[in-house]
Amino acid sequence: MILVIIAVFVVGYLAIVFEEILHFNKTATALMTGVGCWTVYALASQNTGLLAELSHHLAGISEILFFLLGAMVVVELIDAHGGFDIITDRISTRDPRLLMWIIGFLSFFLSAFLDNLTAAIVMVSLLRKIIQQAEMRKLMAGVVIIAVNAGGAWSPIGDVTTTMLWIGGQVTTLNIIKVLFVPSLVCMTVPLLCLTFSNVLKKTPNETALPLIQVDARARFERSVMFWLGLGGLLFVPIFKTITHLPPYMGMLLVLGVLWGASEIVHKHKDTEARKPFTAAYALSQIDATSILFFLGILLAISCLESTHLLLNLAGWLAQTIGNMDIIVLLIGLASAIIDNVPLVAATTGMYDLATYPPDHRMWEFLAYCAGTGGSILIIGSAAGVAVMGMENIDFMWYLRRISWLALLGYLAGALVYFLLG
């Protein structure tokens, strides 16, 4: 049974990798892979609690999907009102290299204050307002993926794996910020330096930015209300989680409800047709639902690997074969580029208890860095990457050729800095 499940996952994964060659949609492949893994498990296993396991995993998956759905609609509502022009109007440079650094640092810090998934969605929406040329926008989107994952690693609320370790008591807020800020910053800046001194960013100024669009006073008011209310709402999500201890998707749905109501109020003076492009219902029709379904398929497949203890056995095999925890954690980070980092971190925390490795131990700190930033190496290695993949229609092989080596350099450079500072 185990070999068949592995075979189904590997075949599905390869089909996603070679989507452009096979001409078979990656979302369809992901859904077939996820359901296929669970089907083999159901037919071959004598586990009477299989349905309970599936329901348990689906509950966790649904939290992520509802969060993603809510964030996408919130961002789409802000975008429909031209809210991101408040930021883009202040980016006056037409130099692609300088623009790349601005985008990188915006993504890095926005990810730390929100989370890497939301930050990626916001920044890609912003890129659409700034960059007209498709290839250049895809390259900048790759920079966004690296930057948001690096920015999320050092913040307790910036990346789901760091949040898991924070909630589990393995790391504390001030310490994780102190020890991982510089390595995470290096993880982002090394790829940006490589791109700065390469010939990739040689587009002319007119090809990299759109002209400013003048809007009337009423439109500016609507834009400002929706932007600041939406941005404030996104910042409120982690605060809501801290206060109520409810899952993040609850806060995101609350923000969506508030923004939905606000959009109705600010446009109440318009007729139905004029109001339609600014409604949440219209925003729902504009989001990329295929990326959500793709994410669902991937997470279903990963959850099956977790239920069959394949991931736990892999972690145990690494411990017996390698022994050195620094190398093991570094490899876990590399593995998170292929397999979702959440179950990998969950398996690691299940193997090592707080009695052996107390809070803020070197192993937990390094795990937070590696699991958070390693997912940038492949585009399907992080929630942010999957979201950007759907929004900008970036195929796996393009990212592998153009961005993966940059992300790997940044990942290794940040790890080296962590060791030097430690």
N, C-alpha and C positions, 0 to 999 in steps of 0.2 A: 504493500500500500504506500509506504513512505516514498519508495523509488518512483512510483507512478505520479504521486503528487509533485515531487521534485521535477519530474519530466514535464508535467503539464505547466508548471510555473516557468521553467526554463524556456519551453517552446513559446509560451505566451510572451515572455519577456523579449525573446529574440524577435518575435513578430512585431512588437512595439518598436524595437530598435531599428528594424529594417522596414518600417512602414512605407517609406517613399519607394522602395524597390518592389514591395509586395502589392502596393496600392490597396491596402486593407486598413480601414480606419482604426486608429489606436484605441479609441473609446470602445469600439465593438470588441477588439482583442482583449482589452482589460476586463470588460464585463464577462466575457467567455472564460477568461483565465480564472477570475475570482470564483465564479459559479462552478467551473470545472474542478477546481481544487476541493471545494466543499462537497461536490457530488461524489468524487472518488472517496473522500473521507467517510461520507455517509454510507456508501455502498459496501465499503471494505471493513469498516470499524464496527466493533461490538459495543462501543461506548453509548450507554443509554442516556447520558447527559449531553449528547451532541447538540440537540436543539437548544438547550439552555446555554451552552457555550456560544452558539451562533448568535443567540439573542443578546448575550452579554457583549460580544464584540460589536454587534450592530448598534447597540446603544452608544458605545464609544465612537463608532464611525459616524453615527447620526449627529453627534455633538459637533464634530468637525465640519460635516457637510452643511448643517444649519448655520454654523458660524460663517462658513465660506459664502453661503447664499445670502445671508444678511449683509455681510461686508460688501459683496458685489453690488447689491441693490443700493446700499447707502452711497457707495462710490459713484454708481451710475446716476443717482439723483443729484449729487453734487456736480457731476460732470454735465448733466443736462442743463443745469442753470449757469454753466460757465464758471463754476466756483474755483476751479484750479487755475483760472486766469489770474486770480489774485496772486498766485505764486509765480506763474510763468511771465506775467507782465513785469515782474521784478528781476527776471533773468534776462539781462540786456545783452550778454555776450553772444556773439555768433561764432566764436572759436570752438570747434568741436572738442579740443583737448580740455579747455577750461570748463566747457559745459559738462564733460564727462566727470570731472572732479566735483563739480557742484552737485550733479545727480548722485554720485557716489556717497558724498557726505550727508546729503539730505536723506538718502535711503538708510544709511548707517544709523543715524540718530533717531529718525522716525521709527525705525524697527524696534529700537530699544524702548521707546516710550509707548508704542502700541504693541505690535507683534510683527514678526517677519512676513506673515501671510497678508495681513491688512496693509502693511507698508508697501509690499510688492504690488498689490492691486492699485493703491493710490499712486505710486510712482509710475506705473505703466500708463495709467490714465493721464498723468501729467506729461509723459513722453509723447503721447498722441497729440498733445496741444503744442509741443515745442518742435518736434522733428517730423519733417514731411517725408523724407527719403526712407523707404521701407527697410533696406539693408542696414542703414545707420541706426534706425530705431531698434532693430533686433539686437544689434551689438550693444547698445545702451541698456537694453532689457537684460542682457547677460550680465552687465555690470551691476544692475539692480539686484539680480539674484544673489551674486556674491556679496554685495554690500548689506542686504537685509539679513542674510543668514549670519554674517559676521557681527552685525549690530545686535541681533537677537541673542547671541551666545552669552554675552556678558551681563545681560539683564534678566532678572528673575521672571519678568513677564514678557520677554522678547521672543523666546523660543519655547516650544512646548516641552522639549527635553530638559532645558534648564528649569522650567516651571515644575516639571515632575520631580526633579532633584530638590528643588526649593521646598515644595510642599511635603516631600518625604523626609525632610530634615537632613539631607545629605550636604546641602550647602546653605549658607546664610547670605542675606542680601548684601551687606556692605563688603563682605569678604569676596564674594564672587565678582562684584563690580571691580574691586581693587585689583584682583589677580588676573582677570581676563580682559580688562579694557584694552591694555596695550597689545597683547597678542592678537586680539580680534581686530584692532585697528591696523596692525601689520598685515593680517590676513586679507584685508580689503585693499590697502595701499600698494602692496606688491603687484597685483594684477593691473592696477591703474598705472603704475610706473611703467610696466611692460608695454601697455597700450600707448602711453604717452610718447615713448621713444620708438614706436613702430611706425610703419607706413600705412596702417589701417585707417587712422583718423586723418585723412587728407582731403576730405570733402571741402568744397568751397563754402563760404559762409551762407550764401543764399540757399544752399541745399539742406541746411541743417536747422533752419528756424522759420517759423511762420510769421507773417506780419501781424502787428497788433490790430485788434478789431475794436472799433469804438462802439460803446453801448450807451443808451440813455440812462437818466438818473434812476428811473423805476427798475430797469433791468439790473443796474449796479446794486440797488438795495436788495433785490431778490437774490442776486448772486452772493452778496455778503452774508445775508441771513442764512442761506442754505450751506455755505462753506463753513462759517464759524460754528453753526449749530452741528453740522455733520462732523467736523474735526473735533469739536468739544465732546461730542457723543462718543467718538472713537477713543478719545483719551479717557472718557469716563468708564469704559468697559472694564479695564483692569481694576479700577477703584470699586466698581460695583461688585466685582468678584471678591475683592478683599473684604468688603463690608458684609456682604450677604453669604459668602461661601458657596454661591450658586455657580454652575458652570459658565464659562465665558459666553456661550451662545445665547444664554438668557439675557445678558447685558446687551449683546448685539441686537437681539430681537426687540428689546426695549428701545434702543436707539433708533432702529428702523421704524418702529411705531411712532415715535416722536417726530422724526423727520418726515414721515408719511403725512402726519397731521399738519405739520408746518407747511408742507408743499400745497396742501389743500387751502390753507388759510391765505397764503401770500398770493394765490392765483384765483381767489374766489370772485374777483371782479371780472374775470374773463369768461367767455362762452366755452362750451364743452370742447369744441375742436381746438381752440387756441390753448386750452389748458392741458389737453391730452399729452403732449410731449414732455410735460413736467410732472406727470403723475407717477406714483410708485408702480401702478399697474403697468404702465408703459415701460418703466425701467426694468421690471421683471421680464418683459418680452425681449429686452435688449441684451441681457446678460448672456454669457456663454455657458449654457447648461451642459454642453458636452464635456467641458472640463470637470464639472461636478461629478458627472457619471463616470468619467475616466478615473477620477480620484476614488470613487466608490469601488470600482472594480479592483484597483490596485490594493486598497486597504482590505478588501475581502480576501484576496489571495494571501496577503501578509498575515491576516488573522488566522487563516487555516494553518500556515506554517508555524505560527505560535501555538495553536491548539494541539498540534501533533508533537510539540516539544522539540521541533527541529532547531529553532533558534537557541533554546536553552542548551541543547546538546552541542550546538556549534560553539557556544560560549565555554562550555565545559571542556571541549576538545582543545580550544585555544589555550585554556589555563594549563592543561596537562602537557601540551606540545611545546608551548613557548615559555610559559612561566613568568617572564618579565611583564609586569602590569603596564608599564609605560608603552611597550610595544603592542600589547594586547589592545589597549585603549586606542592607540593610533590606528590599528587595523579595524577596530570597531567603527571609527570615524570614516575610514575608507569604505567599509561595508555599508555604511549608511547612505552612500551614494547610489547603491543598488537596491538595498532593502531599507524600508522605512525606519528612521531612527527611533521612533517611539517604542516598538517592540524590542529593539536591540538594547535600548537603555533599560526598559522594563526587565529584560532578561538579566542584564548586568546587575541591577539592584536586587534581583532575586537571588543571585549567586553570592553576593557579598553583603554581609550585614554591617550595621553601624557599630557593633562591638569590635569587629576586626578593623574596619575603616571608619573611624569616628567622623562627625560633621566637619566639613572643610578640610578633609584629608586631600592630599595631592591627587589621589586617584579620582575622587569625585569632581574636583576642579577641572582636571584634564579631560575627563569624560564629558563635562558640560561643553568645553571648547570643541572637542573632536566631533561629538554628535551634532552640535549646532552648525559647524562650518563644513564638515565633510560632505554634507548633502549637496553642496554647490557643485561638486565635481561632475555630476551628471544632472541633467535637467529634471529627471523624475526622482531625484534623491531628496527633495524637500517639498513641503506644501507650497512654498513660495514659487519654486520652480515649476511645479505642476500648474499652478494658477497662471503664471506668465506664459507657459507653453500653450495653454488654451487661449488666452487673451490675444497673443501676438502670432499665434499659429506657427510657433518655432518647432521645427522637426528635430528629432533626437540627434541625428547624424550631424546636422549643421552645428548644434551646440557642442557636440563632441569634438568637432574639428576646430571651432573658433574660440570656445570659452573654457572647455574642460581643463586644458593644460594650464591656463591662467589660474583657475580655481585651485588646482593641485599645487601650484607654486605658492600661492597665498596660504593654503592650508599648512604646508610643510614649514613655510617661513614663520607663521604664527606659532606653530608648535615649538620650533627652535627657540623663538623669543621667550616662550613660556618656560622652557627648561633653563635658559640663561638667567632669567629673572628669579627663578625659583631657587 
